[in-house]
Each structure stands twice: as C-alpha cells, then as structure tokens.
C-alpha cells in the first residue's frame, strides 16, 4: 500500500450528508493511511439535502489522482442520473481509480455510467426498484448490507455506507484495523454483508 491512499467523494446538489460523512469519518480516523478530498462538477460549495453547504476541493475540469472514489445518494440523485457531464467524467476517470464505491442510491450513477456491468451490486432498498431500472447486465442483490465485487463496493441505504467503508479498510489493511476504527468511533460494525434487516421492510425479494 502507498503511504497514504486518497479517498475522493463526489458531491452534487442535495446529496445526503450521512452517505458522505459516515464513510469519511471512518477513513478520517486513519490519517496516516488516508487523505480525504471532495469533487463536484463545477467545484465550490455544494448544498446537502439537509441544507448544509460543503466546499469541494476539485471540479471535473481539474486533473487529480485518487485511489478510491465514493458516489453518495440523496434527494438530488434523480437530477444527476442522466447528467451527461457526470457520466462522461466517470467513464474518463474510472480506469485510473483503484476502488469505486457507492452508498445508497449512488449506485444508480455507476449503473447508468456502465460501471456496474457484469458486477454484483446493491442499493437502498426503499428505492431498489427505481435504481435497478438503470444499467444492464448487473446482478442486483436484493438482500445485502453491502456487496463487494472485486474492486467495486456498493452499499444499501445511508448508514450501510459506514459498514461498507469499514469492510474496505479491512480489505486494504486488516479486519483488526477496521475493528479498531469502529471501536474508536463507538460504532457497532455490522460486518456481515448479507445481514440486511431493511430489505424485508421494503418488500424486496
């Protein structure tokens, strides 16, 4: 592993706060291993679904390298799913990224960009039937807290992104390191990717 891995998260108007800052809190507790960056289409400040504005580091026009890319969900995802600039940027940058991740409905962006083709994946169960209309040749998993398919990680809704991020830390370093992060955050890590209590609540089968 390099001295530090760069984790870059995409922001768009009306993104979901916990989708972004849940995972970043986990990576951020290992400052010797990860550095955190934010990117948006135009750069500058982006408003979350909750009205909080967050300043991004890069725009799509900037040239930068990242090891991990995270795509969150949120109310604004329906405005982004057919954003041709975003889809083109993803397809241009994806070949140079080591790990591609989505949280919640963020999977719809990866699906529509063709980045989940021939992959197993999951998404927010409340919006499962909408998300899974996008993309082709995707093995959608209706019951999963998160799914790893090689270097592609996708999680179920919102808080599941934290569990997925800890799984990625375990993949890159060790389960012991991931558990120490969870303990430091006083977070009860659900480390079984198949334990999805919310799928039955939304009648996903």
C-alpha positions as CSV (number, residue, x, y, z in Angstrom):
1,X,0.0,0.0,0.0
2,X,1.2,3.6,-0.6
3,X,2.0,5.7,2.4
4,X,-1.5,7.3,2.0
5,X,-4.5,6.5,-0.1
6,X,-6.6,9.3,-1.4
7,X,-10.4,9.0,-0.9
8,X,-12.4,11.3,-3.1
9,X,-16.1,11.7,-2.7
10,X,-18.4,13.2,-5.4
11,X,-20.8,15.9,-4.2
12,X,-23.9,17.2,-6.1
13,X,-26.7,19.5,-5.1
14,X,-29.0,17.8,-2.5
15,X,-26.6,15.0,-1.6
16,X,-27.2,13.0,1.6
17,X,-25.0,14.1,4.5
18,X,-24.6,10.7,6.2
19,X,-23.8,9.0,2.8
20,X,-20.8,11.2,2.6
21,X,-19.6,11.9,6.2
22,X,-20.3,8.4,7.6
23,X,-17.7,6.8,5.4
24,X,-15.3,9.8,5.6
25,X,-15.4,9.6,9.4
26,X,-14.1,6.0,9.2
27,X,-11.4,6.8,6.7
28,X,-10.6,10.0,8.5
29,X,-9.8,8.1,11.8
30,X,-6.8,6.7,10.0
31,X,-5.0,10.0,8.9
32,X,-1.7,8.1,8.4
33,X,-3.4,5.9,5.8
34,X,-6.0,8.1,4.1
35,X,-6.3,11.6,2.9
36,X,-9.8,12.9,2.1
37,X,-10.9,15.1,-0.9
38,X,-14.2,16.2,-2.4
39,X,-15.1,16.8,-6.0
40,X,-18.1,18.4,-7.7
41,X,-19.0,19.3,-11.3
42,X,-18.2,23.0,-11.0
43,X,-16.3,23.0,-7.8
44,X,-17.1,25.4,-4.9
45,X,-19.8,25.0,-2.3
46,X,-22.5,22.3,-2.7
47,X,-25.7,22.1,-0.6
48,X,-26.8,18.9,1.0
49,X,-30.3,17.6,1.3
50,X,-30.3,19.0,4.8
51,X,-29.2,22.5,3.7
52,X,-25.6,22.4,4.9
53,X,-23.1,23.7,2.4
54,X,-19.8,21.9,1.9
55,X,-16.8,23.3,0.0
56,X,-15.3,20.9,-2.6
57,X,-11.6,20.7,-3.5
58,X,-11.9,20.0,-7.2
59,X,-14.1,20.4,-10.2
60,X,-14.4,18.0,-13.2
61,X,-12.0,20.3,-15.1
62,X,-9.2,19.7,-12.6
63,X,-6.6,17.0,-13.1
64,X,-6.2,14.9,-9.9
65,X,-5.5,11.4,-8.9
66,X,-7.5,9.3,-6.4
67,X,-7.3,5.8,-5.2
68,X,-10.9,5.5,-4.0
69,X,-14.0,7.2,-5.4
70,X,-17.3,7.3,-3.4
71,X,-20.6,8.2,-5.0
72,X,-23.3,9.0,-2.4
73,X,-27.1,9.2,-2.8
74,X,-29.5,11.9,-1.8
75,X,-32.5,13.8,-3.0
76,X,-30.5,15.3,-5.8
77,X,-29.6,11.9,-7.3
78,X,-32.6,12.0,-9.7
79,X,-31.2,15.2,-11.2
80,X,-27.8,13.6,-11.7
81,X,-28.6,10.1,-13.0
82,X,-28.7,11.4,-16.6
83,X,-26.1,14.2,-16.2
84,X,-24.0,13.7,-19.3
85,X,-21.1,15.6,-17.9
86,X,-21.0,13.5,-14.8
87,X,-21.3,10.2,-16.7
88,X,-18.6,11.2,-19.2
89,X,-16.3,12.3,-16.3
90,X,-16.8,9.0,-14.5
91,X,-16.0,7.0,-17.6
92,X,-12.9,9.0,-18.2
93,X,-11.6,8.8,-14.6
94,X,-12.7,5.3,-13.6
95,X,-9.9,3.4,-15.3
96,X,-7.4,5.2,-13.1
97,X,-9.2,4.5,-9.9
98,X,-8.3,1.5,-7.7
99,X,-11.7,1.2,-5.9
100,X,-15.1,2.5,-6.9
101,X,-17.8,2.7,-4.3
102,X,-21.4,3.8,-4.0
103,X,-23.6,4.5,-1.0
104,X,-27.4,4.2,-1.0
105,X,-28.9,5.4,-4.3
106,X,-25.5,6.5,-5.6
107,X,-25.4,3.1,-7.3
108,X,-27.7,4.4,-9.9
109,X,-25.0,6.7,-11.2
110,X,-22.5,3.8,-11.5
111,X,-25.2,1.7,-13.2
112,X,-26.1,4.4,-15.7
113,X,-22.4,5.0,-16.5
114,X,-21.9,1.3,-17.3
115,X,-19.5,0.8,-14.4
116,X,-21.5,-2.0,-12.8
117,X,-21.8,-4.1,-15.9
118,X,-21.1,-7.8,-15.1
119,X,-20.9,-6.9,-11.4
120,X,-22.9,-7.9,-8.4
121,X,-24.3,-4.8,-6.7
122,X,-26.8,-3.5,-4.2
123,X,-28.5,-0.2,-3.3
124,X,-31.0,1.4,-1.0
125,X,-33.9,-1.0,-0.6
126,X,-36.6,1.7,-0.4
127,X,-35.6,2.8,-3.8
128,X,-34.4,-0.5,-5.1
129,X,-37.0,-0.9,-7.9
130,X,-36.1,2.6,-9.3
131,X,-32.4,2.2,-9.1
132,X,-32.4,-1.3,-10.7
133,X,-34.1,0.0,-13.9
134,X,-30.8,1.5,-14.9
135,X,-27.8,-0.1,-16.4
136,X,-27.5,-3.6,-18.0
137,X,-26.1,-6.9,-17.2
138,X,-25.9,-6.1,-13.4
139,X,-26.5,-8.8,-10.9
140,X,-28.5,-6.8,-8.4
141,X,-28.6,-8.2,-4.9
142,X,-32.0,-7.5,-3.2
143,X,-30.8,-8.6,0.2
144,X,-27.4,-7.3,1.1
145,X,-26.0,-4.7,3.6
146,X,-23.2,-4.1,1.1
147,X,-21.6,-6.0,-1.9
148,X,-18.0,-6.3,-2.9
149,X,-17.3,-7.4,-6.5
150,X,-13.6,-7.2,-7.0
151,X,-12.7,-3.5,-6.6
152,X,-16.3,-2.3,-6.8
153,X,-18.2,-1.8,-3.5
154,X,-21.8,-0.9,-3.3
155,X,-23.9,-0.4,-0.1
156,X,-27.5,-0.4,0.9
157,X,-29.1,2.8,2.4
158,X,-27.2,5.6,4.1
159,X,-25.7,4.1,7.3
160,X,-24.8,0.9,5.4
161,X,-22.1,3.0,3.8
162,X,-20.2,3.1,7.1
163,X,-20.2,-0.7,7.2
164,X,-19.0,-0.9,3.6
165,X,-16.2,1.6,4.4
166,X,-15.0,-0.5,7.3
167,X,-15.1,-3.5,5.0
168,X,-12.9,-1.6,2.5
169,X,-10.5,-0.7,5.3
170,X,-10.3,-4.4,6.3
171,X,-9.7,-5.3,2.6
172,X,-6.8,-2.8,2.3
173,X,-5.2,-3.2,5.7
174,X,-6.8,-5.8,8.0
175,X,-10.0,-6.6,9.9
176,X,-8.2,-5.7,13.1
177,X,-7.5,-2.2,11.8
178,X,-11.2,-1.8,10.8
179,X,-12.4,-3.0,14.2
180,X,-10.2,-0.5,16.0
181,X,-11.7,2.3,13.9
182,X,-15.2,1.1,14.7
183,X,-14.4,0.9,18.4
184,X,-12.8,4.4,18.4
185,X,-16.0,5.7,16.8
186,X,-18.1,3.7,19.3
187,X,-19.8,2.3,16.2
188,X,-21.2,-1.3,16.2
189,X,-19.9,-2.5,12.9
190,X,-22.2,-4.9,11.0
191,X,-19.5,-6.9,9.3
192,X,-21.8,-9.5,7.7
193,X,-22.6,-8.1,4.2
194,X,-25.6,-10.5,3.9
195,X,-27.3,-9.3,7.1
196,X,-29.9,-6.8,5.7
197,X,-32.8,-6.2,8.0
198,X,-34.3,-3.4,5.9
199,X,-34.9,-5.5,2.7
200,X,-38.0,-7.2,4.2
201,X,-39.4,-3.9,5.4
202,X,-39.5,-2.6,1.9
203,X,-40.7,-6.0,0.5
204,X,-37.6,-6.5,-1.6
205,X,-37.1,-10.2,-2.6
